[in-house]
Amino acid sequence: MTTGNIEQKFLDLGSTDSSIRRNAVELLSGYSSPQVISHITSVLRDPNKGVQQAALDALVNIGGEAVVKSVVPLVRDNMPSIRNMAIEI
């Protein structure tokens, strides 16, 4: 995927269609740049459970120190579901 395509997927994460958001997360999961990790981490708060699960799976698959750093603050989140996802990652 080119940089332009990655930027388009970042835009797709804001779509009103949950299937487009989920697809964007799945396509971005093959990249481990800090920018991609940051965008995927933000999707953990998506209102759609399928999109949240795709983000969780993507972050687990990417793994590494950058992912850990991005989710550590979420361990203290006010929402139990966000805390649980951060702990799972």
C-alpha positions as CSV (number, residue, x, y, z in Angstrom):
1,M,0.0,0.0,0.0
2,T,1.3,3.4,-0.9
3,T,1.5,6.4,1.5
4,G,-1.6,7.9,-0.2
5,N,-3.5,4.6,0.3
6,I,-2.5,4.6,4.0
7,E,-3.8,8.2,4.3
8,Q,-7.0,7.2,2.7
9,K,-7.4,4.3,5.2
10,F,-6.9,6.9,8.0
11,L,-9.8,8.8,6.5
12,D,-11.8,5.6,6.2
13,L,-11.5,5.2,10.0
14,G,-13.9,8.1,10.3
15,S,-16.5,6.7,7.9
16,T,-20.1,6.4,9.0
17,D,-20.1,2.9,7.6
18,S,-18.7,0.4,10.2
19,S,-17.7,-2.1,7.5
20,I,-15.5,0.5,5.9
21,R,-13.9,1.3,9.3
22,R,-13.3,-2.3,10.0
23,N,-11.8,-2.9,6.6
24,A,-9.5,0.1,7.0
25,V,-8.3,-1.3,10.4
26,E,-7.7,-4.8,8.8
27,L,-5.7,-3.3,6.0
28,L,-3.7,-1.0,8.3
29,S,-2.8,-4.0,10.6
30,G,0.0,-4.9,8.2
31,Y,1.9,-1.8,9.2
32,S,3.7,-1.0,12.4
33,S,4.5,2.7,12.1
34,P,3.7,4.9,15.1
35,Q,1.1,6.8,13.1
36,V,-0.7,3.6,12.1
37,I,-0.6,2.3,15.7
38,S,-1.9,5.6,17.0
39,H,-4.9,5.6,14.6
40,I,-5.7,1.9,15.3
41,T,-5.5,2.6,19.1
42,S,-8.0,5.4,18.8
43,V,-10.4,3.0,17.1
44,L,-10.7,0.9,20.3
45,R,-13.3,3.6,21.2
46,D,-15.4,2.9,18.1
47,P,-19.1,2.5,18.9
48,N,-19.2,-0.7,16.8
49,K,-18.0,-3.9,18.6
50,G,-16.8,-5.4,15.3
51,V,-14.6,-2.4,14.6
52,Q,-13.3,-2.5,18.2
53,Q,-12.5,-6.2,17.8
54,A,-10.7,-5.6,14.5
55,A,-8.6,-2.9,16.2
56,L,-7.8,-5.2,19.2
57,D,-6.8,-8.0,16.8
58,A,-4.7,-5.6,14.7
59,L,-2.8,-4.2,17.7
60,V,-2.2,-7.8,19.1
61,N,-0.8,-8.8,15.6
62,I,1.4,-5.7,15.3
63,G,2.7,-6.2,18.8
64,G,5.9,-4.6,20.0
65,E,7.0,-1.8,22.3
66,A,5.2,0.9,20.3
67,V,1.8,-0.8,20.7
68,V,2.4,-1.3,24.5
69,K,3.3,2.4,24.8
70,S,0.1,3.4,22.9
71,V,-2.2,1.3,25.1
72,V,-0.7,1.7,28.6
73,P,-2.6,5.0,29.2
74,L,-5.9,3.1,28.4
75,V,-5.4,0.8,31.4
76,R,-6.6,3.6,33.6
77,D,-9.5,4.6,31.3
78,N,-12.9,5.3,32.8
79,M,-14.6,2.8,30.6
80,P,-14.2,-0.8,31.8
81,S,-14.3,-2.2,28.2
82,I,-11.4,0.1,27.1
83,R,-9.4,-1.0,30.2
84,N,-10.1,-4.6,29.5
85,M,-9.0,-4.3,25.8
86,A,-5.8,-2.5,26.9
87,I,-5.0,-5.3,29.4
88,E,-5.7,-7.9,26.7
89,I,-3.3,-6.3,24.3
